[in-house]
């Protein structure tokens, strides 16, 4: 055999194998139209050496404590053993006093916390009661902090009048600033993604920094140490008012936050892996009564400026259905009376993700729409012998996954965040009563378990009875533009099939008017319009 002959044979064999595989795909039975897929994710590679170099610079700026940190790797320990980077271990020990679990972050944690200045203050005998804001550029202690294998998220607030040299503002409340750093990026179809304007005063520190207003937030996106970071402030691109933060008022607060960012912790871990989209398993047994219309098939003329819905075949996560019991219905709570597609007895689920609302949703046509799906519990069946007791005001809401809660005491919404080696995703629940959630301790930092009862289906929207009795459920995934709303419709279809242990029937528009299997009975009470869903900033 001539030199290199083995390589030639190997390449020829691989070529033939690929050719045969391609022919088999051409002749194989086409996939069913209603197949459901998992999302695709890209795993970023973290440059921990660059993070250590920045930390060394920050520590060395405080000579009094610089000698306390060890920056020489210990060659005798495995590469991903925390002891290989003792400076980070030391830093985590300091920061964990204020940011619980910071060492669980797989990416360098950037926060407005100057650990070196804090340690120098302690060395100099600073009072233990000294406000933490002194070391956080006047930002209050973190309202929320979560770290895990995908990265971290944190929320801080900035009081009116705080900070030397800050411009005055009309908005009279604290400004909330959020930051997320992630090594997992969801690959979603996003024509608006990657845009923005440079911020010249910060260009030297953040060469690729982009500022843009999207989905109700001004966002600052940048890359550091190979990781995607996004700083965001909820605001309106409008005139400032005492109870409404204008985005131009948010700019100086967010930029003060960016200027104050330091390496605060994190720990080198085994790199994450890319995840390819694949067809998910579904029950093989067909349900006799569960049917659903296709994703994106909203009620005609109910989208923003009569735009159509957003077809999306992705089940973004395998979740526990968020209502405790079947039957349950995904159905419009705002335009239900307009839906003439079903006969007087037939009933199926229908997507309402892109129904017209005043909220930005860039996956929807025109950039506006409903940010999630409305879910309604079935009416109580007639009482009778052997039937379980049923109270229409006691329908349990369930945690979709093991997660950490993101919710301040005044929030109308409760968000569950999943932070793992394969997911960085959020699920938001709305219309449960805030006082009941407070009494149950459904607040920032609480850990919930999949299937755990976290509340009751209610009708709270700014006040009790502000909307119809239903649960609003939505999904956000992390991208290079930050947290983006995606359609939860197929995610819910998949979850409901697992709940009832049967596969639903997709009914297309062309057959929806014909005879269909009788599904669960349509709720009898009048569906009230819910056009204000998300007011008070809860769905922006």
C-alpha positions in Angstrom: 0.0 0.0 0.0 1.5 3.4 -0.9 2.2 6.0 1.8 -0.9 7.5 3.0 -3.0 4.7 1.4 -4.8 4.0 4.7 -6.0 7.6 4.8 -7.3 7.4 1.2 -9.2 4.2 2.0 -10.6 5.7 5.2 -11.8 8.8 3.4 -13.3 6.7 0.7 -15.2 4.6 3.2 -16.5 7.7 5.0 -17.6 9.2 1.6 -19.6 6.0 0.7 -21.1 5.9 4.2 -22.2 9.6 3.9 -23.6 8.9 0.4 -25.6 5.9 1.6 -26.9 7.9 4.6 -28.0 10.7 2.3 -29.9 8.2 0.0 -31.6 6.7 3.0 -32.8 10.1 4.1 -34.2 10.7 0.6 -36.1 7.4 0.6 -37.2 7.4 4.3 -40.7 8.1 5.3 -41.2 11.9 5.9 -41.5 13.1 9.5 -45.0 13.7 10.7 -46.2 17.3 10.5 -46.8 17.5 14.2 -43.3 16.3 15.4 -41.9 18.4 18.3 -38.3 19.3 18.6 -35.9 20.3 21.4 -34.0 23.6 21.1 -30.4 24.0 19.9 -27.9 25.6 22.2 -24.3 26.8 21.8 -21.8 26.3 24.6 -19.2 29.1 25.0 -15.6 28.4 26.0 -14.6 30.4 29.1 -11.2 32.0 29.2 -10.4 31.7 32.8 -6.8 32.8 32.3 -8.1 36.2 31.1 -10.4 36.4 34.1 -7.5 35.7 36.5 -5.4 38.4 34.8 -8.2 40.9 35.4 -8.6 39.8 39.0 -4.8 40.2 39.5 -5.0 43.7 38.2 -7.9 44.6 40.5 -6.2 43.0 43.6 -2.8 44.7 42.8 -4.5 48.1 42.8 -4.8 47.6 46.6 -1.2 47.0 47.8 -2.3 46.5 51.4 -4.0 43.2 50.6 -2.4 42.2 47.3 0.0 39.8 49.0 -2.8 37.8 50.5 -3.8 36.3 47.1 -2.0 33.4 45.4 -2.0 33.5 41.6 0.4 30.7 40.8 -1.5 27.5 39.7 -0.7 24.4 41.7 0.5 21.9 39.1 -0.1 18.9 41.4 -3.9 19.1 41.2 -6.2 18.2 38.3 -7.0 21.0 35.8 -10.6 21.5 36.9 -10.0 21.1 40.7 -10.8 24.4 42.4 -7.4 24.3 44.1 -5.7 24.8 40.7 -6.7 28.5 40.9 -6.3 29.5 44.6 -7.0 33.2 44.0 -10.5 32.4 42.8 -11.1 30.1 45.8 -10.0 33.0 48.1 -12.2 35.5 46.2 -15.2 33.2 46.4 -14.8 32.8 50.2 -15.0 36.6 50.5 -17.9 37.2 48.0 -20.0 34.3 49.2 -20.8 36.3 52.4 -22.9 38.5 50.2 -23.7 36.4 47.2 -24.6 32.9 48.3 -23.4 30.1 46.1 -21.2 32.3 43.9 -18.7 29.5 43.5 -21.3 27.5 41.6 -21.1 29.8 38.6 -19.3 28.2 35.7 -18.4 31.7 34.3 -16.5 34.6 35.9 -19.1 36.6 37.9 -19.0 40.3 37.1 -20.7 42.4 39.8 -20.5 46.0 41.0 -18.7 44.6 44.1 -15.1 45.7 44.7 -13.8 42.8 46.8 -10.3 44.3 46.9 -11.7 47.6 48.4 -13.8 45.6 50.8 -10.8 43.6 52.1 -8.7 46.7 52.3 -11.4 48.4 54.4 -11.5 45.4 56.7 -7.7 45.4 57.0 -7.9 49.1 57.9 -10.5 48.5 60.6 -13.6 49.8 58.9 -16.7 49.3 61.0 -18.5 46.1 60.4 -21.7 48.0 60.1 -20.4 50.0 57.1 -23.0 49.8 54.3 -22.2 47.3 51.6 -23.3 50.0 49.0 -20.0 51.7 49.8 -18.2 48.9 47.9 -20.9 48.6 45.3 -20.8 52.1 43.6 -23.8 53.0 45.8 -25.9 50.1 44.5 -27.9 48.4 47.3 -27.2 44.8 48.3 -28.3 42.3 45.7 -32.1 41.7 45.7 -31.5 38.4 43.9 -28.5 36.3 43.0 -28.4 32.9 41.4 -25.4 30.9 40.2 -25.1 27.5 38.5 -23.5 25.4 35.8 -24.8 27.7 33.0 -23.7 31.0 34.6 -25.3 33.5 36.9 -28.0 36.2 37.2 -28.3 39.1 39.7 -30.5 42.1 40.4 -29.5 45.3 42.2 -31.3 48.6 42.8 -30.2 52.2 42.8 -32.0 54.7 45.0 -33.2 58.2 43.8 -30.5 60.7 44.5 -27.8 58.1 45.2 -24.3 58.4 43.6 -22.1 61.4 43.3 -22.3 63.1 39.9 -25.4 61.3 38.8 -27.9 63.4 36.8 -31.3 64.1 38.4 -34.3 62.2 37.2 -38.0 62.5 37.3 -38.6 58.8 38.2 -39.1 58.7 42.0 -38.5 55.1 42.7 -35.3 52.9 42.9 -34.0 51.7 39.5 -33.6 48.0 39.2 -30.6 46.8 37.2 -30.2 43.1 36.1 -27.1 41.3 34.9 -26.7 37.8 33.5 -23.6 36.1 32.4 -24.0 32.8 30.6 -21.9 30.1 28.8 -25.1 28.7 27.2 -26.8 30.6 24.3 -30.1 29.5 22.8 -30.0 29.4 19.0 -33.3 31.0 18.1 -34.4 32.5 14.8 -33.9 36.2 15.6 -33.7 38.7 12.7 -33.5 41.5 15.2 -30.6 40.0 17.1 -27.1 41.3 17.3 -28.0 45.0 16.6 -27.4 48.0 18.7 -25.3 51.2 19.0 -21.8 51.6 20.6 -21.4 53.4 23.8 -18.3 55.6 23.2 -17.5 56.5 26.9 -17.2 52.7 27.6 -15.6 51.6 24.4 -12.1 51.2 25.8 -13.4 48.9 28.6 -16.0 47.0 26.5 -14.9 47.1 22.9 -17.9 45.2 21.6 -20.5 46.8 23.9 -24.0 47.3 22.2 -26.8 49.3 23.6 -30.3 48.8 22.4 -33.9 48.9 23.6 -35.7 45.6 23.2 -38.8 44.0 24.8 -39.3 46.7 27.3 -35.6 46.9 28.5 -32.6 49.0 27.6 -29.9 46.4 27.3 -26.1 46.5 27.2 -24.6 43.3 25.7 -20.9 42.5 25.6 -18.5 39.6 25.6 -15.8 39.2 28.2 -13.6 36.1 28.9 -15.5 34.4 26.0 -18.8 34.7 28.0 -22.0 36.5 26.9 -23.0 39.2 29.4 -26.1 41.4 29.3 -26.9 44.3 31.7 -30.6 45.5 31.5 -33.0 48.0 33.0 -36.8 47.9 32.5 -37.9 51.2 31.0 -40.1 52.9 28.4 -38.8 54.7 25.4 -40.9 57.7 26.2 -41.3 60.9 28.4 -40.1 60.5 32.0 -42.8 60.5 34.7 -42.6 60.1 38.5 -44.0 56.5 38.2 -42.5 55.6 34.9 -38.8 55.3 34.2 -37.8 56.6 30.8 -35.0 54.7 29.1 -32.9 57.9 28.8 -33.1 58.2 32.6 -31.9 54.5 32.8 -28.8 55.0 30.7 -26.6 56.7 33.3 -27.7 54.2 36.0 -26.8 51.2 33.8 -23.5 52.8 32.7 -22.5 53.5 36.3 -23.2 49.8 36.9 -21.0 48.8 34.0 -18.2 51.0 35.1 -18.3 49.4 38.6 -18.1 45.8 37.4 -15.4 43.7 39.0 -14.5 40.0 39.0 -16.4 38.8 42.1 -16.2 35.0 41.9 -17.0 31.9 39.9 -15.1 28.7 39.5 -13.5 26.9 36.5 -15.5 23.7 35.7 -15.7 21.1 33.0 -16.6 22.8 29.7 -20.2 22.7 28.6 -21.2 21.0 25.3 -23.2 22.2 22.4 -26.7 20.7 22.2 -28.3 19.9 18.8 -32.0 20.1 18.2 -33.7 16.7 18.1 -37.1 15.2 17.9 -38.5 14.5 21.4 -40.3 11.4 22.5 -44.1 11.5 22.9 -46.7 9.1 24.2 -47.7 6.5 21.6 -51.2 6.1 22.9 -53.6 8.6 21.3 -55.9 10.6 23.5 -59.6 10.3 22.7 -60.3 13.9 23.5 -57.2 16.1 23.6 -56.8 18.1 20.4 -54.8 21.2 19.6 -54.4 23.6 16.6 -51.0 24.2 15.2 -48.5 26.6 16.8 -48.9 30.1 15.3 -52.6 29.5 14.4 -54.0 32.3 16.5 -57.6 33.5 16.1 -57.7 35.5 12.8 -57.2 39.3 13.0 -56.2 39.2 16.7 -52.5 39.7 16.1 -50.8 43.1 16.2 -52.2 45.1 13.2 -53.9 41.8 12.1 -50.6 40.0 11.8 -50.6 36.2 12.0 -49.1 34.2 14.8 -45.6 32.8 15.2 -45.2 29.1 14.3 -42.6 27.4 16.5 -42.2 23.6 16.8 -39.8 23.8 19.8 -40.6 22.4 23.2 -38.0 24.6 25.0 -37.9 22.4 28.0 -39.4 19.1 29.3 -41.6 20.5 32.1 -44.3 19.4 34.4 -47.6 21.0 33.2 -48.1 24.1 35.4 -51.7 23.2 36.5 -52.1 20.3 38.9 -54.9 18.4 37.2 -56.4 17.8 33.7 -58.4 18.8 32.0 -57.0 22.2 31.3 -57.3 24.5 28.2 -54.8 26.7 26.5 -57.2 29.3 24.9 -57.5 33.0 24.4 -58.9 34.9 27.4 -59.1 38.2 25.4 -60.7 37.1 22.1 -62.5 33.9 22.9 -65.8 35.0 21.6 -64.3 35.7 18.2 -63.2 32.1 17.7 -65.7 30.5 15.3 -63.5 27.6 14.2 -65.0 25.1 16.6 -68.5 23.8 16.6 -70.8 24.2 19.6 -69.5 21.1 21.3 -66.0 20.6 19.9 -63.1 22.2 21.8 -59.4 22.2 21.2 -56.4 24.2 22.4 -55.4 27.3 20.4 -52.2 29.3 20.4 -52.5 32.9 21.8 -48.8 33.8 22.1 -48.9 36.6 19.5 -52.4 38.1 20.2 -52.4 41.9 20.1 -51.0 43.5 23.2 -48.9 46.7 23.8 -45.9 44.6 24.9 -42.8 44.1 22.8 -42.4 40.5 21.7 -39.8 40.3 18.9 -40.7 36.8 17.9 -44.2 38.2 16.9 -45.0 40.0 13.6 -44.5 43.7 14.0 -42.6 43.2 17.3 -45.7 43.3 19.6 -47.9 40.7 21.1 -48.9 38.5 24.0 -45.8 37.3 25.8 -47.1 33.9 26.7 -50.1 31.6 26.8 -53.3 31.7 28.9 -54.3 28.5 30.6 -57.7 27.8 32.1 -58.8 25.0 34.4 -61.9 23.1 33.5 -65.2 23.9 35.2 -66.2 21.7 38.1 -68.3 18.8 36.9 -71.8 18.4 38.3 -71.7 16.9 41.8 -72.6 13.3 42.1 -71.9 10.1 43.9 -68.2 9.2 43.8 -67.0 12.5 42.5 -64.1 14.3 44.1 -65.0 17.6 45.8 -64.2 20.5 43.4 -63.7 24.2 44.3 -63.2 26.4 41.2 -61.2 28.8 43.4 -58.8 26.1 44.6 -57.1 24.9 41.4 -53.5 24.3 42.2 -50.6 25.9 40.3 -47.5 23.7 40.1 -43.7 24.3 39.7 -42.8 23.3 36.2 -39.3 22.3 37.2 -36.8 22.3 40.1 -35.9 26.0 40.1 -35.0 29.1 42.0 -37.7 31.7 42.5 -37.3 35.3 41.2 -39.9 37.5 42.9 -39.9 40.6 45.1 -42.7 41.0 47.6 -44.5 43.6 45.5 -44.3 41.7 42.2 -47.5 40.4 40.6 -45.5 37.7 38.7 -43.4 34.8 40.0 -40.5 33.6 37.8 -38.7 30.2 38.1 -35.2 30.1 36.7 -33.4 26.9 35.7 -29.6 27.1 35.6 -28.0 23.7 34.6 -25.4 22.3 32.3 -28.0 21.9 29.6 -30.5 24.8 30.2 -30.6 28.5 31.1 -34.3 29.2 30.9 -37.1 31.1 32.8 -40.8 30.3 33.3 -43.1 33.1 34.5 -46.5 32.7 36.2 -49.0 35.5 36.4 -52.4 36.3 38.0 -51.9 34.5 41.2 -52.7 36.7 44.3 -49.5 38.5 45.5 -50.6 38.5 49.1 -51.0 34.7 48.9 -47.6 34.3 47.3 -46.0 36.4 50.0 -47.7 34.4 52.8 -46.4 31.2 51.1 -42.9 32.6 50.9 -42.7 32.5 47.1 -40.0 35.1 47.1 -36.4 35.7 45.8 -34.1 32.8 46.4 -36.6 30.2 47.4 -35.9 26.8 45.8 -38.9 24.9 44.5 -39.2 21.3 43.4 -40.9 20.1 40.2 -44.5 19.3 40.9 -44.6 21.3 44.1 -47.7 23.4 44.6 -46.8 27.1 44.4 -50.2 28.8 44.3 -53.7 28.9 43.0 -55.2 29.9 39.7 -56.6 33.3 40.3 -57.8 36.6 38.6 -55.3 39.1 40.0 -54.3 42.0 37.7 -53.4 45.1 39.6 -56.1 44.1 42.0 -58.4 41.1 42.7 -60.9 40.3 39.9 -58.8 42.4 37.5 -59.0 39.6 34.9 -60.7 36.3 34.3 -59.7 33.2 36.3 -56.7 31.8 34.5 -52.9 31.3 34.6 -50.7 33.2 32.3 -47.5 31.2 31.6 -44.5 32.3 29.5 -40.9 31.3 28.7 -37.7 33.3 28.3 -34.4 31.9 27.0 -31.0 33.5 27.2 -29.4 34.8 24.0 -26.6 37.2 23.2 -29.4 39.9 23.4 -30.3 38.8 26.9 -33.6 37.1 28.0 -36.0 36.8 25.0 -39.6 35.8 25.0 -40.3 32.6 23.0 -43.5 30.8 22.3 -44.4 28.4 25.1 -47.3 26.8 23.2 -45.6 23.5 22.0 -43.8 23.3 25.4 -47.2 23.2 27.0 -48.6 20.7 24.5 -45.7 18.4 25.2 -46.1 18.8 29.0 -49.9 18.2 28.9 -49.4 15.0 26.9 -47.1 13.7 29.6 -49.7 14.7 32.2 -52.5 12.7 30.6 -50.1 10.0 29.3 -51.5 10.3 25.8 -50.7 12.0 22.6 -53.0 14.8 21.3 -54.4 15.2 17.8 -53.2 18.2 15.9 -56.1 19.7 13.9 -55.2 22.0 11.0 -57.1 25.0 9.9 -58.4 23.1 6.8 -60.2 20.6 8.9 -61.1 22.5 12.0 -64.6 23.3 10.8 -65.5 19.7 10.2 -66.6 17.1 12.8 -64.0 16.7 15.5 -63.7 14.5 18.6 -65.5 16.0 21.5 -62.9 17.3 23.9 -63.2 18.7 27.4 -66.2 20.9 27.8 -65.8 24.6 27.1 -65.9 26.7 30.3 -69.4 28.1 30.7 -68.7 31.4 32.3 -68.1 34.5 30.2 -64.5 35.1 29.2 -63.7 38.7 30.1 -61.3 40.7 28.0 -57.8 40.8 29.3 -56.2 43.3 27.0 -54.3 44.9 29.9 -52.5 41.7 30.9 -49.0 42.7 32.0 -49.9 46.2 33.1 -47.7 47.7 35.9 -44.7 46.4 34.1 -45.4 42.7 34.9 -45.4 41.6 31.3 -42.8 43.9 29.8 
